[in-house]
Amino acid sequence: MFSIIAKSVKIGVLTEAHPFDTQPSFGFPVIDFSRCVACDDCERACPTGAIRTARPGPARKTVTLSYAACIQCRECVDACPEKAIGASHGVEVAAYTREQLARTGSFDVDSATGRGAFVNLEVQPGPTLNESADRLRERIQGRLGRSLHVRQVDAGSCNGCEAEIAATTNPLYDLERFGVHLVASPRHADVLLVTGPVTRNMEIALRRTYEAAPDPRIVVAVGACGCSGGIFGEATYAALGGVDRVLPVDVYVPGCPPRPQAILNGLLVAMGIREARLGAVAASK
């Protein structure tokens, strides 16, 4: 016993005092639209369709990067001939809607060279961050207090996200200091933390889990698969796509897998005590 106490004193406190200030070694790609020429190389390199181009007019082109489908492989970073794509290191990437995870640049295209000139950054339709936050707060007002009971549901994940969720409980991140507790039954849960692209065999079980949770039940989709279907895409023979194809999702936490800090941030956003600061917004500045 003495040796254990002595070792603990020697090691000291391991818990990160400010986990959201930590800079992970990898993050989401960031497009510097002012340097982009809309050449389509990044779209061809992206394995999940997180980057898409469109032609709204003969001389107009748009380039959209959605973190919902991004698996952080950085193929787009290597493929960009203009070096217009870099990498961010932010962990506060939670969003209230899929649209808030996307950024679209609009370009005028030179018919002779095919190169685009950046015009402006377009905002995706849908509620703003503040509007979404207000709606969530109104729904949970006076119901959750400053604690959160979470039931994790694997709806078809590869277990990568589960490993990161488990890491949030270790001494380094210690999610319980924020008032967040994992529970064994949805009947005791305020939040359903759902991973995976929702396989067809898990659809009924997921719906029943949601129905068993008491109001106001909050759904947090974790990982690229949970946010959009990820590498599995939408509506295949085996999977339905993102969690929002089955349940109403309140908070999205993208990543493949998301870092433990990002998951913690998503849970605190769901709790309504921390403002959502999108990594997509911070990275685009």
N, C-alpha and C positions, 0 to 999 in steps of 0.2 A: 504493500500500500504506500509506504514511504517513497519507494522508487517511482511510483506512478505520480505522486504529488510533486516530487522533485523534477520529474520530466516535464510536467505541465507548467511549472513555474519557469523552467528554463526556456520552453518553447514560447510561452506568452500567449497573448490573444491573437488568434488567426483571423477572426471575423473582419471582413472588409467594412471599415467605418462608413465609407462612401462608395458603395458598389457601382453606382451609375456613373461615376467619374472614371472607372477603369476603362482603358482602351484595349479591346481585344485585338488579336493579331490579324483577324480577317473581318470583313464587313460587307456591306452592300455596294454595288457599283454606283458611281455617280457620274452623270453625263454633264459636261460643260457644254451646254447648247450653243454658246457663243463661238466655240471652236468646231462644233459638229458641222458636217456638210451633207448629212442625210444620204450617205453612200450605201446604206443597207448591209454593210459588212457585219455589223454587230447583230442585226436581226438574223442573218444566216448562221452566225456562230452560236446564238442562244439556243440551248437544247429544250427549253420549256416554253418558249414564246413569251418570255417576260418582256422582251423588246419587240415592238411591232411598228411597222410603218404603214402609212395610208396615203391615198391620193384624193383629197377632197375636191381637187380642181386640177386642170391641166398644168398649171404653173405653181401649184401649192402642194406641199407635202408635210406630213406630221410624223414625228417619232415619239413613241410612248414607251416609257419604262415603268413597269409595275412591279413593286416589291412583293406583291402577293404571290407571284409565280416564280420569283427569283430564288435560285438555289445557291447563290454565292459562289458559283464555279469560276467566275472571272474570265470565262472564255471571251466575253465581249471586250474586256480590258485588253487582252492580247490581240484581238482581231481588229481593233480600231486603228486605221492608218494615220489618223490625225492626232492620236493620243488625247482624244477628247474625253475619254472615259477613265476615271480613276476609282479609287476605293475609299469608302468612309470607314470609320471605326466607332460609330455611334451605337448605343445599345437601347436608347429610348425610341423604339420604333413602333410602338403600339398605335393602332388607328381604330376608329369607330366604324368605318366602312371600307370596302374594297377601293372605292374611288379615291379615298384619301391616301392610298398607298401608291398612287400613280402620278407621274408627271409627264406632260406632253409639250414638246417643242414644235412650233410651227415654222415652216421654211418656205421661202420663195425659191423656185427651182429655175436655173438657167437652162433653157432648152438646148443650147449648143453644147455645154459641157456636162449637163446632168447634175451639177453640184448645187447644193442648197445654201441659201444665206439665211441665217437665223432671223426671225421676225419677232416672235414673242413666246412667252411661256403660257400655255393655256391651262385653265383650271377645270378639272373634271366636274361634271354636274353632280349635285348632291349636297347634303348639309355640310356646313363648315365644321371645323373642329369645335368651336365654341358652342354652336347649336347642338351638336351631338353630345357634348359633355353636359349641357344643360338638360337635355332630354333624359340622359342616364341618371343624373342627380335627382331629377324630379321623380323618376320611377322608384329609386331606392331610398328616397328621403325618409330618415327616421327609422329605417328598417334594418340596416346593416350595422350602424354604429361605426366603430373603428376596428372591427374585426371581420374576418372573412373565412368561411368554411368551404373548402374546395374538394370536389369529387373529380378525379381525373378519369377520363374515358378514352380508351384506345379504340378508335373506330376503323383501324386498318393500317396503323403506323408501322414503320420499319424498326421502331424502338429507339431511333436516334433522338427524337424529341423526349421520349420517356427518360433517357439517360440524363438529359439536361434538366428536366423537371426534378429528377431525383437529386441532382447536384444543388438545387436551390435549398434543400433541407440540410446540407452539410454545414460544418462550422464556419466555412469561408463566407457563405452567403446568408445562411440562417434566416429563412423566410418567416419563422415564427416571431422574430423580434418586431416584425411589421404587423403582427396580429393576424397572420395568415396561417391556417391550419388545414392539413389534408385529412379528409374523413373517408370512412369506408362505405358509407351509404349515401345515395343521392337524397334520401329523405332528411338528411342532416345538413345538406349542402346549400350554400348561397350561390355558388358558382360551379358550372360544369366546365372543366378544362379539357377540351376535346382535341385529339390529334388524329392524323391520318386522313386519307381522301374519302372516307366513309364507304367501305366496301358494301356491296349489296347484301351480303350476309349479316352485316352489322346494322343495317338501317332500322329494323324493327326494334332491336335492343337499344339503340341510341334514342329513338323516339320514346320508348317506355321509360328510359332513365330520365329524360327531360320531363315527362309527365309526373314522375315520382318526386321530383324536386319541388319544394314549396316556393310560392311566390314571395318576393320578386326574384325569380331565377334568372341568372345572368350566364350567358354562354360566351366563352373565350375560345376562339379558334387558334391553335398553336401550330406553327410550322407552315412551310409552303404548301404541303399537302392539305392541311386543315384550312388554309386561307383560300386556295384556288384549285386544289387537285395536284399541284406540283408537277413532278415528272410523269404522273399518271394522267394528267389532263382532266377534262370534263366528260362525264357520261360515257364511260367505256363499258365493256361487257361485264367487268368485275367491280367497278367502282362508280359512284355517282358524282364525284368531284369534291369541291370544297364543302365544309360543314354547313355553309349557308344554303346549300341545296336541300338540306333536310331540316335544319333548325334556324330560328332567327338568331343571328350572331350579333353580340353587342360590342365585342372588342376583338381585333385581329392582331396577332403577334407573328409577323413573318420571319423567315429564316429557315435554313436547312442544315442543321437544326438551329433554332434561335439560341443565343447564349443565355445562361441562367439569369444574368442581369436583365435581359430583355423580357424574359418570362416574368420576373419579379415586377418589372415596370408595368407590364400588361395587367397583372393582378391588382396592382395599386391603382391603375387607371379604372379597372372594373370596380374597385372599392369606392371610387369617387373622391378620394382624398388627395390625388395627385393629378395635375394637369397633364394631358397627353401632349408630349412634345415629339412629333413625328421625326424619325430619323430621316425620312424622305425630305422633310422641310428643312431640317438642320443641315443636311448634306447638300442641298441645292443652293444654299446661301454662299 
